[in-house]
Amino acid sequence: MFLKLLIISMACCAVQCAHLRFYPEHITRIVGGKDAPDGGIPYQVSLRSIYGSHFCGGSILDERWILTAAHCTVGSSTRSVKVVVGTNSLVDGGEKYAVDKIIVHEGYDAGLIFNDISLVKVTKDIVFGNRVKPISLPELNTDADAELLLTGWGRLSYPGNLPDTLQMINVTALSVDECQSLFSGINPVFDSQICSLTRAGEGACHGDSGGPLVEDNRIVGIVSWGMPCAKGYPDVYTRVYSFLEWIQSNINDDENEKSKTK
């Protein structure tokens, strides 16, 4: 039971935690990573509260749409979330965008941390440039042993000090079967998820939630849950390839709805 509670607490790093005014205790960063090069991760966004506090990451898909985790946005209003792009810093630079729409996967299960994916639409077109660019969706599924790039903000350890600079780390994908075995009796792992594990002392943590896992310059995973933090257990991500139809249909449905109202 204690292990289960730890897993669930890792998922609770989003807007609902902010309502409890616990931001400093729930924002953590990649453990064992290094500073990302300035402007080197142009698709990365910071989701922030109306008070300006970072609570989750996300990825730019196009001029209007951000991809993130369901647990980052479930229960949130469009007025309570802002999207910041174009900066590696949590305190300096970047452009802020208001939110027009939040779409949480209709099958999201907070208990199992399943179907942990959502879309955020901003109110005006994101301006692209050297520091701000979209990332492509995957064309192929991610295999075990794939080399992946994880980026995010937060603490160096759990607990630990808050950084300012975006972090990055290379991780390796596990097979779903191996991941399920490692989490046996703790929490189920599904085929619609990707796991990664390098070694103890390296990996994702709270507040990295919603951020991108990238393979060959395509977003293949969304930071979802794990055992806080970097304790030798795998990190678990929503497998973007499993949700391509959901992503595209929701974006297309929104565009069709917009066309009808003109």
Buried (B, 14 or more C-beta within 10 A) or exposed (E): EEEEEBBBBBBBBBBBBBEEEEBEBBBBBBBBBEEBEEBEBBBBBBBBBEEEBBBBBBBBBEEBBBBBBBBBBBEBEBEBBBBBBBBBBBEEEBBEBEBEBBBBBEEBEBEEBBBBBBBBBBEEEBEBEEBBBBBEBBEEEBEBEBEBBBBBBBBBBBEBEBBEBBBBBEBBBBEBEBBBEBBEEEBEBBEBBBBBBBEEEBBBBBBBBBBBBBBBEBBBBBBBBBBBBBEEBBBBBBBBBBBEEBBEEBBEEBEEEEEEEE
